[in-house]
């Protein structure tokens, strides 16, 4: 083979080698790019629901307070308010939402009872006696503490009654007729009154203005403004 042909063959082989090398490099770059690990993005952290604390009463034996502090709070829908009683003595309060005036409850209420019913004092022999008002038709009127004031209870839009445990945690839709905390007493003192509690917590699901009252002190009022 002549020297000229050998040089031409070498040039051809060298050119093919360069082309193959370039294609290999390009393929490597493309593959590396397509298989690159994407940059991780931290998931969004939802805001923590807010809980607002409200004092139901306060003060001491000399001057117990019959107020809510603060008297008005503003929160967002889905947020929560917790009431507690910081009074130094056993001064009870209630947090009562009366959304239907026909469901307003009194501390004591009259009940019809057969005049043949006998009541025994507890403890036996103690100086206790119920208030009975003689009536007609074999019935007397018994005056008793209203359980719907003393105990935590809710009456829904259909009139269904739901009693709750002391220190209840209730989710309010806003269409209820009546929601009551029951008697809320200072921590530790509620043990002397079975059925009473020390706190009451409500999560407000929908916007609106929710007014409430202490049934034991009707001038003691407050409100929760719920924004969207």
Backbone bond lengths (Angstrom), bond angles and torsions (degrees), N, CA, C in turn:
res aa  C-N    CA-C-N  psi(-1)  N-CA   C-N-CA  omega(-1)  CA-C   N-CA-C  phi
1 X - - - 1.461 - - 1.523 108.02 -
2 X 1.359 117.06 135.73 1.456 120.86 -178.02 1.519 110.69 -71.02
3 X 1.340 114.65 159.62 1.470 120.21 -179.01 1.526 110.35 -61.99
4 X 1.362 117.61 -38.00 1.475 121.47 -179.52 1.522 111.13 -62.16
5 X 1.361 117.76 -41.75 1.462 121.06 -179.79 1.533 110.43 -66.91
6 X 1.353 116.07 -38.93 1.465 119.07 179.46 1.533 110.76 -62.45
7 X 1.365 116.17 -41.25 1.462 118.92 179.52 1.522 111.39 -65.01
8 X 1.344 116.50 -39.41 1.472 120.10 179.32 1.522 110.98 -64.19
9 X 1.345 115.48 -40.74 1.477 119.99 179.76 1.513 110.46 -64.68
10 X 1.360 117.17 -41.72 1.461 120.47 179.29 1.533 111.35 -63.32
11 X 1.357 115.82 -42.30 1.467 119.34 178.52 1.525 111.49 -60.55
12 X 1.361 115.40 -40.90 1.456 119.93 -179.83 1.525 110.62 -64.44
13 X 1.345 115.75 -45.33 1.474 119.68 179.56 1.525 111.31 -64.33
14 X 1.344 115.35 -40.74 1.456 119.21 179.19 1.529 111.09 -63.70
15 X 1.332 116.64 -39.93 1.466 120.69 178.49 1.518 111.71 -64.19
16 X 1.363 116.90 -42.47 1.457 120.64 178.67 1.526 110.96 -63.34
17 X 1.341 115.68 -40.01 1.466 119.63 179.74 1.526 111.48 -62.52
18 X 1.345 116.66 -41.35 1.469 120.73 179.03 1.519 111.25 -63.29
19 X 1.373 115.73 -43.51 1.475 120.41 -179.42 1.524 110.59 -62.91
20 X 1.358 116.97 -44.37 1.472 121.37 -179.50 1.526 110.20 -63.31
21 X 1.343 115.86 -42.07 1.462 119.43 179.24 1.520 111.41 -61.91
22 X 1.345 118.19 -43.95 1.453 122.11 -179.96 1.527 111.52 -63.55
23 X 1.356 115.85 -40.21 1.470 119.01 178.63 1.521 111.47 -65.55
24 X 1.351 114.92 -38.15 1.470 118.88 179.49 1.520 111.18 -65.25
25 X 1.349 116.27 -45.51 1.461 120.47 178.86 1.514 111.08 -61.22
26 X 1.338 116.41 -44.49 1.465 120.47 -179.82 1.516 110.93 -61.40
27 X 1.353 116.22 -42.05 1.455 120.25 179.12 1.505 111.66 -64.48
28 X 1.339 116.63 -37.98 1.458 120.46 178.82 1.511 111.63 -64.47
29 X 1.340 115.67 -44.14 1.466 120.29 179.06 1.513 111.00 -62.12
30 X 1.355 116.06 -43.50 1.452 120.59 -179.08 1.530 110.67 -63.46
31 X 1.338 115.39 -45.42 1.460 119.67 -179.62 1.519 111.19 -63.55
32 X 1.328 116.61 -41.86 1.459 120.84 179.98 1.515 111.14 -62.41
33 X 1.348 115.57 -39.45 1.455 120.22 -178.85 1.521 111.50 -68.20
34 X 1.365 116.64 -41.64 1.456 119.93 -176.06 1.520 112.14 -72.37
35 X 1.335 116.78 -25.69 1.453 119.84 -178.52 1.529 112.66 -100.09
36 X 1.316 118.10 10.89 1.459 120.98 -176.98 1.524 110.37 -65.51
37 X 1.312 116.30 139.53 1.459 121.51 179.09 1.528 109.96 -72.46
38 X 1.348 117.60 122.09 1.471 118.90 -178.77 1.519 111.23 -65.35
39 X 1.324 115.80 151.02 1.465 120.86 178.11 1.524 109.90 -70.05
40 X 1.328 117.78 127.70 1.465 122.44 -178.56 1.524 110.67 -70.03
41 X 1.345 115.64 136.20 1.465 122.00 177.75 1.518 109.12 -112.12
42 X 1.313 117.70 125.07 1.463 121.47 -178.58 1.521 110.29 -65.31
43 X 1.346 117.98 132.79 1.465 120.03 179.29 1.529 111.37 -64.57
44 X 1.326 115.52 148.19 1.467 120.25 179.03 1.520 109.50 -66.99
45 X 1.318 117.60 134.64 1.462 122.95 179.83 1.526 108.27 -96.06
46 X 1.352 116.93 118.03 1.470 118.37 -179.90 1.515 110.95 -64.73
47 X 1.329 117.77 149.34 1.465 120.30 179.91 1.524 111.29 -63.99
48 X 1.309 116.16 144.13 1.460 121.33 179.12 1.532 109.86 -75.16
49 X 1.354 117.12 127.05 1.468 118.87 178.88 1.525 111.24 -56.40
50 X 1.334 115.73 142.46 1.458 121.09 -176.59 1.525 110.60 -92.23
51 X 1.337 115.48 139.60 1.456 121.22 172.60 1.522 108.43 -117.28
52 X 1.329 116.34 124.19 1.457 122.43 179.18 1.522 108.10 -103.32
53 X 1.323 116.66 133.55 1.463 121.73 179.55 1.529 110.35 -100.05
54 X 1.320 115.62 134.57 1.468 121.99 179.01 1.522 108.52 -127.29
55 X 1.334 116.40 132.46 1.461 121.21 176.83 1.520 109.63 -84.32
56 X 1.326 115.68 127.81 1.468 121.21 174.09 1.518 107.15 -99.45
57 X 1.320 116.47 96.54 1.447 120.91 -176.39 1.517 111.97 87.13
58 X 1.307 116.11 -163.19 1.462 122.56 -177.25 1.520 108.93 153.09
59 X 1.322 115.89 -169.43 1.455 119.85 178.80 1.513 112.51 84.83
60 X 1.330 116.51 -161.54 1.464 122.37 -175.42 1.515 110.46 -136.01
61 X 1.343 115.08 -170.61 1.462 119.26 -176.92 1.523 112.27 -63.91
62 X 1.327 116.81 -29.97 1.468 120.61 179.82 1.514 111.97 -73.30
63 X 1.331 115.55 -40.27 1.466 120.01 -177.06 1.528 110.27 -145.27
64 X 1.347 117.16 76.91 1.469 119.38 175.78 1.526 110.01 -70.09
65 X 1.325 116.12 141.06 1.459 120.85 -178.31 1.522 110.30 -90.81
66 X 1.311 115.84 139.29 1.468 120.86 173.67 1.531 108.04 -116.72
67 X 1.336 114.41 65.13 1.460 122.40 -179.99 1.525 108.93 -143.10
68 X 1.329 115.03 161.51 1.458 121.39 169.64 1.530 108.26 -104.22
69 X 1.317 117.09 133.91 1.460 122.32 179.85 1.528 110.62 -127.02
70 X 1.365 116.37 116.97 1.471 127.65 -7.01 1.522 111.15 -73.44
71 X 1.319 114.82 157.20 1.463 119.42 -177.33 1.521 111.51 -73.45
72 X 1.330 117.53 -31.08 1.470 121.57 178.25 1.521 108.94 -131.46
73 X 1.326 116.36 135.28 1.457 121.44 175.82 1.519 108.52 -127.88
74 X 1.315 116.29 151.40 1.461 122.54 177.82 1.523 108.55 -121.87
75 X 1.330 115.57 127.34 1.459 121.21 -178.71 1.525 109.14 -135.64
76 X 1.324 116.44 177.46 1.454 122.81 174.57 1.523 109.62 -99.14
77 X 1.342 116.30 155.92 1.465 120.55 176.01 1.525 109.04 -57.56
78 X 1.320 115.89 134.89 1.451 121.30 -177.68 1.509 113.63 94.98
79 X 1.337 117.44 -7.80 1.463 120.78 179.01 1.533 110.34 -93.05
80 X 1.328 114.72 174.32 1.464 120.76 -165.61 1.521 111.84 -129.33
81 X 1.328 115.51 147.64 1.460 122.28 172.46 1.527 108.13 -123.24
82 X 1.334 116.59 133.09 1.459 121.83 175.63 1.522 109.10 -119.04
83 X 1.326 116.08 125.76 1.461 122.26 176.12 1.529 109.10 -99.21
84 X 1.325 116.77 143.02 1.454 121.79 175.54 1.525 108.32 -141.52
85 X 1.321 116.04 158.71 1.460 121.34 -178.11 1.531 109.47 -109.45
86 X 1.338 118.24 107.47 1.464 120.87 -177.56 1.532 114.17 -94.38
87 X 1.344 117.45 8.89 1.459 120.14 -176.80 1.532 110.89 -61.72
88 X 1.316 116.66 147.08 1.464 121.12 -177.70 1.521 112.93 -80.32
89 X 1.326 117.43 -12.68 1.465 121.51 178.95 1.526 108.83 -125.02
90 X 1.341 115.50 170.63 1.463 120.63 -175.29 1.522 111.57 -76.99
91 X 1.328 116.13 67.03 1.472 122.38 176.19 1.529 107.32 -101.44
92 X 1.342 118.33 106.57 1.467 119.81 -175.99 1.527 112.38 -79.74
93 X 1.308 114.82 156.62 1.463 122.71 173.53 1.525 108.22 -141.47
94 X 1.332 115.85 161.11 1.460 120.18 171.33 1.519 109.29 -125.75
95 X 1.319 115.18 154.43 1.461 122.49 171.47 1.523 104.89 -114.58
96 X 1.328 116.18 104.61 1.456 121.18 -168.58 1.522 110.96 -125.96
97 X 1.329 115.66 120.27 1.462 122.70 176.87 1.522 108.03 -100.62
98 X 1.331 116.26 114.16 1.464 121.15 178.51 1.528 106.85 -107.11
99 X 1.324 116.23 93.77 1.458 120.39 -178.09 1.522 112.05 -87.87
100 X 1.326 117.20 -15.76 1.465 123.26 174.07 1.526 105.93 -127.61
101 X 1.333 116.41 114.53 1.464 120.40 -174.81 1.526 112.93 -58.50
102 X 1.331 117.49 -23.37 1.463 120.36 179.09 1.527 112.41 -70.97
103 X 1.334 116.68 -10.37 1.467 119.34 -179.09 1.522 112.57 -103.49
104 X 1.313 117.98 9.55 1.465 120.14 177.72 1.523 109.73 -58.53
105 X 1.341 116.72 134.69 1.458 121.29 -176.27 1.520 110.38 -116.19
106 X 1.326 116.65 145.68 1.463 122.54 175.81 1.519 109.68 -98.54
107 X 1.324 115.35 162.38 1.465 120.26 179.51 1.518 110.65 -65.66
108 X 1.326 117.24 -44.88 1.463 121.62 175.06 1.523 107.95 -118.68
109 X 1.334 114.97 148.91 1.463 119.94 -176.51 1.517 110.03 -141.29
110 X 1.354 117.60 153.57 1.469 120.96 176.44 1.531 110.94 -85.46
111 X 1.312 115.59 142.26 1.465 121.94 176.63 1.515 108.75 -133.91
112 X 1.330 115.86 140.64 1.465 120.33 177.34 1.523 108.89 -80.67
113 X 1.348 115.70 136.18 1.457 120.95 -179.84 1.519 109.03 -144.89
114 X 1.307 115.87 144.57 1.468 119.87 179.89 1.523 110.42 -60.46
115 X 1.346 115.32 140.05 1.467 118.42 -178.77 1.525 112.59 -74.59
116 X 1.319 116.56 0.57 1.467 120.01 173.88 1.530 111.68 -95.90
117 X 1.311 116.95 -3.66 1.469 120.36 -178.78 1.518 110.04 -74.03
118 X 1.325 115.82 133.09 1.450 121.01 178.27 1.532 109.14 -107.05
119 X 1.311 115.70 137.66 1.462 121.26 179.95 1.521 109.09 -113.98
120 X 1.317 115.94 133.51 1.450 120.68 178.51 1.517 110.29 -108.24
121 X 1.316 116.70 133.74 1.465 121.31 -179.45 1.528 110.57 -69.92
122 X 1.318 115.32 146.29 1.465 121.87 174.14 1.516 108.72 -123.91
123 X 1.327 117.88 131.62 1.479 124.64 -11.13 1.521 111.37 -65.32
124 X 1.325 117.23 156.52 1.483 119.86 -178.45 1.521 111.45 -54.34
125 X 1.304 115.56 136.21 1.454 120.51 178.76 1.512 113.80 85.77
126 X 1.331 118.00 -2.26 1.464 120.42 179.63 1.521 109.89 -76.79
127 X 1.304 116.00 166.69 1.465 121.72 -175.61 1.532 109.97 -86.83
128 X 1.334 116.05 62.44 1.467 122.14 -178.84 1.522 110.18 -127.35
129 X 1.331 115.94 142.20 1.462 120.36 176.56 1.523 108.24 -156.09
130 X 1.344 118.17 136.11 1.466 120.06 -179.30 1.520 111.20 -74.55
131 X 1.311 115.08 156.35 1.467 120.27 174.19 1.519 108.02 -84.26
132 X 1.344 116.46 116.98 1.464 122.57 178.43 1.523 109.40 -121.44
133 X 1.316 115.86 128.34 1.467 121.35 177.39 1.526 107.70 -108.39
134 X 1.349 117.89 117.80 1.470 119.87 -178.31 1.523 111.34 -57.66
135 X 1.326 114.79 138.39 1.458 119.86 179.88 1.507 111.63 -128.34
136 X 1.314 116.62 -167.99 1.464 122.63 -179.02 1.525 109.60 -110.40
137 X 1.323 114.90 165.23 1.463 120.77 176.63 1.507 113.54 67.24
138 X 1.329 115.87 30.35 1.456 119.63 177.26 1.515 114.04 76.28
139 X 1.338 117.23 14.81 1.455 120.76 -178.29 1.526 110.58 -122.21
140 X 1.310 115.85 142.34 1.457 122.55 171.11 1.518 108.73 -112.06
141 X 1.325 115.86 169.12 1.472 120.66 175.32 1.517 108.08 -108.06
142 X 1.331 115.43 124.03 1.458 122.20 178.04 1.523 108.95 -102.91
143 X 1.321 117.20 130.06 1.465 121.86 176.29 1.525 107.75 -98.11
144 X 1.328 116.19 122.04 1.466 119.98 -175.40 1.526 110.11 -141.15
145 X 1.330 115.46 160.91 1.470 120.41 174.24 1.516 109.11 -65.13
146 X 1.313 116.40 135.01 1.453 122.31 -178.03 1.536 109.35 -79.85
147 X 1.321 116.75 117.78 1.467 121.00 -179.68 1.522 111.91 -61.76
148 X 1.329 117.96 -26.99 1.466 120.78 -178.80 1.526 112.21 -79.39
149 X 1.328 115.41 -4.22 1.462 120.87 169.83 1.518 110.74 -102.13
150 X 1.331 115.63 -41.02 1.462 120.69 -174.46 1.531 112.34 -75.64
151 X 1.334 117.71 -36.21 1.468 122.12 -175.72 1.522 111.75 -104.56
152 X 1.336 118.32 153.83 1.465 120.82 173.65 1.532 110.42 -64.79
153 X 1.321 116.90 130.29 1.461 120.19 -176.10 1.523 109.43 -154.32
154 X 1.331 116.17 151.01 1.464 121.89 173.91 1.520 108.55 -133.77
155 X 1.325 116.22 140.41 1.460 122.50 173.78 1.522 106.70 -116.43
156 X 1.338 116.69 117.79 1.459 119.73 -174.60 1.525 111.54 -80.28
157 X 1.327 116.06 -176.80 1.470 121.21 -174.92 1.524 112.51 -64.44
158 X 1.327 117.67 -20.30 1.463 121.54 179.42 1.521 112.30 -95.58
159 X 1.338 116.25 1.66 1.457 119.48 179.17 1.514 114.25 88.15
160 X 1.323 117.69 6.67 1.466 120.17 178.43 1.524 110.05 -75.52
161 X 1.326 116.68 135.51 1.460 123.13 -176.17 1.525 109.49 -99.12
162 X 1.323 116.24 127.92 1.462 121.98 178.53 1.528 109.28 -124.51
163 X 1.334 116.81 110.11 1.451 120.70 174.37 1.524 109.10 -82.46
164 X 1.338 116.17 145.16 1.460 121.85 -178.27 1.518 110.01 -123.59
165 X 1.329 115.77 165.21 1.462 120.80 177.00 1.526 110.08 -74.58
166 X 1.340 117.79 157.75 1.470 119.76 173.29 1.524 111.08 -55.63
167 X 1.337 116.41 153.90 1.474 122.51 -176.28 1.523 110.41 59.53
168 X 1.319 115.34 42.35 1.467 120.85 -173.79 1.528 111.65 -67.08
169 X 1.322 114.37 153.59 1.465 123.52 173.68 1.518 106.50 -121.54
170 X 1.334 116.22 107.72 1.467 121.28 -171.17 1.521 111.00 -116.31
171 X 1.326 116.61 140.81 1.464 122.54 175.88 1.527 108.22 -103.82
172 X 1.338 116.68 114.65 1.467 121.52 -173.17 1.520 111.42 -97.91
173 X 1.336 115.22 124.66 1.464 120.74 177.87 1.522 111.69 -83.75
174 X 1.341 116.72 -28.75 1.456 120.64 179.99 1.510 113.82 104.22
175 X 1.351 117.00 -7.31 1.470 119.54 178.44 1.525 111.71 -106.23
176 X 1.333 116.47 11.43 1.456 119.40 178.02 1.532 110.83 -70.53
177 X 1.333 115.24 162.82 1.452 120.72 175.25 1.529 111.26 -91.63
178 X 1.336 116.61 -33.60 1.461 120.85 -171.10 1.526 108.54 -159.61
179 X 1.332 116.32 130.20 1.465 121.49 175.03 1.521 107.43 -136.48
180 X 1.332 117.02 125.56 1.462 120.96 -174.73 1.519 110.70 -134.42
181 X 1.326 115.92 138.95 1.457 122.48 -178.58 1.515 113.83 -76.57
182 X 1.346 117.12 -17.62 1.447 119.50 -165.41 1.519 109.41 76.59
183 X 1.327 116.55 -179.10 1.467 119.80 -179.58 1.524 109.41 -70.00
184 X 1.327 115.46 126.51 1.468 122.36 177.33 1.518 108.10 -109.59
185 X 1.325 116.46 117.74 1.463 123.24 -176.39 1.522 110.21 -117.57
186 X 1.334 118.04 164.33 1.464 120.30 176.72 1.526 111.50 -60.80
187 X 1.341 116.17 152.79 1.453 121.92 -177.39 1.518 112.92 -54.33
188 X 1.326 116.54 128.59 1.454 121.82 -179.93 1.513 112.99 93.67
189 X 1.308 117.24 -35.63 1.462 120.28 -178.32 1.525 112.17 -77.51
190 X 1.346 116.43 -21.02 1.462 118.55 -179.85 1.532 111.63 -66.29
191 X 1.337 117.00 -18.09 1.460 120.28 179.84 1.528 111.66 -65.41
192 X 1.322 116.52 -20.75 1.468 120.32 179.45 1.525 111.67 -80.06
193 X 1.326 116.85 -10.50 1.467 121.47 -177.17 1.525 107.73 -128.95
194 X 1.335 118.36 86.85 1.472 120.86 -177.46 1.527 111.61 -53.70
195 X 1.318 115.74 127.88 1.463 121.22 -177.92 1.507 112.93 103.77
196 X 1.351 117.54 -18.17 1.461 120.45 177.56 1.525 109.59 -84.62
197 X 1.339 116.87 164.67 1.457 121.59 179.45 1.513 111.16 -134.45
198 X 1.330 116.07 -173.89 1.458 121.80 179.08 1.525 112.15 -116.29
199 X 1.340 117.48 -20.25 1.462 121.16 -179.86 1.532 110.16 -136.04
200 X 1.330 114.33 164.57 1.464 121.53 172.62 1.521 106.71 -148.11
201 X 1.325 116.41 128.54 1.462 121.49 -174.80 1.524 110.05 -123.08
202 X 1.340 115.91 132.50 1.466 121.00 178.98 1.524 108.68 -129.95
203 X 1.328 115.78 129.88 1.468 122.22 170.22 1.520 107.33 -100.58
204 X 1.330 116.68 124.22 1.466 121.93 -175.30 1.526 109.20 -96.37
205 X 1.312 115.97 114.69 1.459 121.30 -173.41 1.529 113.00 -79.75
206 X 1.322 117.51 -31.51 1.465 120.61 -171.26 1.530 111.79 -129.70
207 X 1.360 116.23 152.15 1.470 120.35 179.59 1.526 111.57 -62.98
208 X 1.323 114.69 155.98 1.460 120.91 178.32 1.512 110.13 149.00
209 X 1.327 115.79 176.17 1.458 121.97 175.37 1.516 108.21 -110.24
210 X 1.318 115.74 121.39 1.461 122.48 -175.41 1.531 109.02 -112.95
211 X 1.326 115.55 106.53 1.461 121.15 178.91 1.526 109.65 -89.97
212 X 1.326 115.77 146.31 1.458 119.04 179.39 1.523 109.76 -143.88
213 X 1.333 115.27 168.27 1.459 121.28 -174.43 1.521 108.91 -145.61
214 X 1.329 116.29 156.52 1.462 121.45 168.44 1.528 106.61 -92.56
215 X 1.314 117.37 116.63 1.467 120.16 -177.63 1.518 111.31 -63.72
216 X 1.333 116.90 -30.07 1.457 120.30 -179.16 1.526 112.20 -74.59
217 X 1.336 116.59 -24.29 1.472 122.52 179.22 1.542 106.30 -135.65
218 X 1.317 118.61 85.27 1.471 121.91 -171.01 1.522 114.98 -58.97
219 X 1.334 118.78 -20.70 1.461 121.34 177.33 1.532 111.81 -80.50
220 X 1.315 116.67 -8.35 1.464 122.22 -178.65 1.531 108.24 -89.96
221 X 1.316 116.32 102.76 1.459 121.04 -174.55 1.529 111.44 -126.39
222 X 1.306 115.44 162.14 1.456 121.29 176.68 1.506 110.26 -156.80
223 X 1.323 116.70 175.29 1.468 120.65 179.00 1.515 110.35 -151.22
224 X 1.323 114.18 150.97 1.466 122.65 175.04 1.517 107.21 -121.28
225 X 1.320 117.20 119.28 1.464 123.04 177.27 1.523 107.22 -98.17
226 X 1.327 116.15 118.95 1.465 121.39 -177.51 1.530 108.75 -109.23
227 X 1.322 116.36 116.86 1.453 121.77 179.47 1.530 109.94 -97.80
228 X 1.345 115.63 163.25 1.461 120.00 178.56 1.525 110.20 -70.57
